[in-house]
Amino acid sequence: MYPFTYVRATALADVTQRLKADPDAKLLAGGMTLLPTMKMRLAAPSQLIDIGRLTDLTGVSAEGDGLTIGAATRHAEVAAHATVQSVIPALAALAQGIGDPQVRARGTLGGSVANSDPAADYPAAVLGLDATVITDRRSIPAGEFFKGLFTTALATDEVIRAIRFTRPVRAAYAKFAQPASGYAMAGVMVAELATGIRVAVTGAGPCVFRWTDAEAALTRHFSSESIDALSLNPSGLNADLHADAAYRAQLVKVMAAQAVARLTGTAR
Ligand SMILES: Cc1cc2nc3c(=O)[nH]c(=O)nc-3n(C[C@H](O)[C@H](O)[C@H](O)COP(=O)(O)OP(=O)(O)OC[C@H]3O[C@@H](n4cnc5c(N)ncnc54)[C@H](O)[C@@H]3O)c2cc1C
């Protein structure tokens, strides 16, 4: 690790001031990605601004027909929260499937979304449920937030405060997890929203994306068989030691069909 200073933030205003004053400062949420990256000397922030205990950024609140979840809310809290379980059970289940108990006890919603890891689970929920990312200066619709591999619409000094989710008519998430880490080799959120069907895919491409052919097919007929009849072009999908692009394309299909089967009550 390179040397750095550490400060525990006490207010959001303090965080934004520090980020503006020091372009090499970084927010520290649960440290689940940032600290290993620093240990490997892939990141060398001058200052870590710990937002993990900022009460402004934590907790779940039910608002109208949806939920707002603070950016520093840990995965374990989202998974166990009665309101999340009742309003968007698919989101609670997704959080429960992240990593292992240690990762869920430290990792945060905001850290996961800000990082835009191609294999992270939350981006599939944010895009699939058409959520809104609320920062210290604006609201960003999910469709405009994820820009590419580890890249988002956030400015370098921008802080995610919370994410607002609207209650779907129904939604389910299925993932094929990499067995050592739990990260998605392919994860698919299928959601029926008031505005239509969404199918968001993580783990397969450089960042989360919508599978629009599947959305159209499910709009015509909402069944796993509609997914079976499709094929996803593997060109541009991820290939690594765990799976090549063609295998991932097939996994996406299988996970999408599984998610639909859960919603239609048919076995898969
Ligand atoms: C062993 C292991 C297994 C894992 N398995 C999975 C898995 O199965 N599925 C999955 O989805 N994830 C998995 N993760 C990732 C984990 O869930 C964390 O969400 C992720 O690592 C981000 O960690 P964090 O929240 O602690 O953020 P940090 O590591 O503290 O921060 C990550 C980045 O986000 C920035 N950041 C943090 N908060 C904010 C904010 N509010 N606004 C703007 N920027 C911010 C930080 O500056 C940093 O650049 C795994 C991680 C580990 C170590």
The ligand as a Gaussian input file, in Angstrom:
#p B3LYP/6-31G(d) Opt

LIG

0 1
 C      -14.586000     -11.717000      -1.655000
 C      -15.602000     -10.785000      -2.280000
 C      -16.729000     -11.328000      -2.863000
 C      -17.682000     -10.488000      -3.459000
 N      -18.763000     -11.060000      -4.044000
 C      -19.679000     -10.256000      -4.635000
 C      -20.851000     -10.792000      -5.242000
 O      -21.131000     -11.996000      -5.238000
 N      -21.710000      -9.927000      -5.835000
 C      -21.505000      -8.555000      -5.827000
 O      -22.318000      -7.815000      -6.373000
 N      -20.420000      -8.029000      -5.232000
 C      -19.519000      -8.832000      -4.636000
 N      -18.450000      -8.273000      -4.014000
 C      -18.342000      -6.788000      -3.992000
 C      -18.992000      -6.213000      -2.720000
 O      -20.318000      -6.625000      -2.685000
 C      -18.991000      -4.668000      -2.587000
 O      -20.252000      -4.127000      -2.869000
 C      -18.101000      -3.956000      -3.501000
 O      -16.835000      -4.520000      -3.357000
 C      -18.035000      -2.470000      -3.127000
 O      -17.541000      -2.423000      -1.821000
 P      -17.902000      -1.312000      -0.772000
 O      -19.341000      -1.041000      -0.753000
 O      -17.238000      -1.710000       0.488000
 O      -17.234000       0.010000      -1.400000
 P      -15.703000       0.518000      -1.324000
 O      -14.775000      -0.593000      -1.620000
 O      -15.479000       1.250000      -0.050000
 O      -15.743000       1.542000      -2.516000
 C      -15.781000       1.103000      -3.851000
 C      -15.681000       2.326000      -4.784000
 O      -16.891000       3.066000      -4.746000
 C      -16.645000       4.413000      -4.327000
 N      -17.784000       4.772000      -3.480000
 C      -18.192000       4.119000      -2.360000
 N      -19.322000       4.685000      -1.885000
 C      -19.629000       5.710000      -2.728000
 C      -20.678000       6.678000      -2.755000
 N      -21.646000       6.715000      -1.829000
 N      -20.682000       7.597000      -3.771000
 C      -19.728000       7.577000      -4.732000
 N      -18.702000       6.693000      -4.740000
 C      -18.653000       5.767000      -3.747000
 C      -15.321000       4.350000      -3.579000
 O      -14.661000       5.591000      -3.574000
 C      -14.576000       3.305000      -4.394000
 O      -14.049000       3.879000      -5.554000
 C      -17.484000      -9.078000      -3.425000
 C      -16.357000      -8.538000      -2.803000
 C      -15.417000      -9.375000      -2.236000
 C      -14.209000      -8.756000      -1.557000

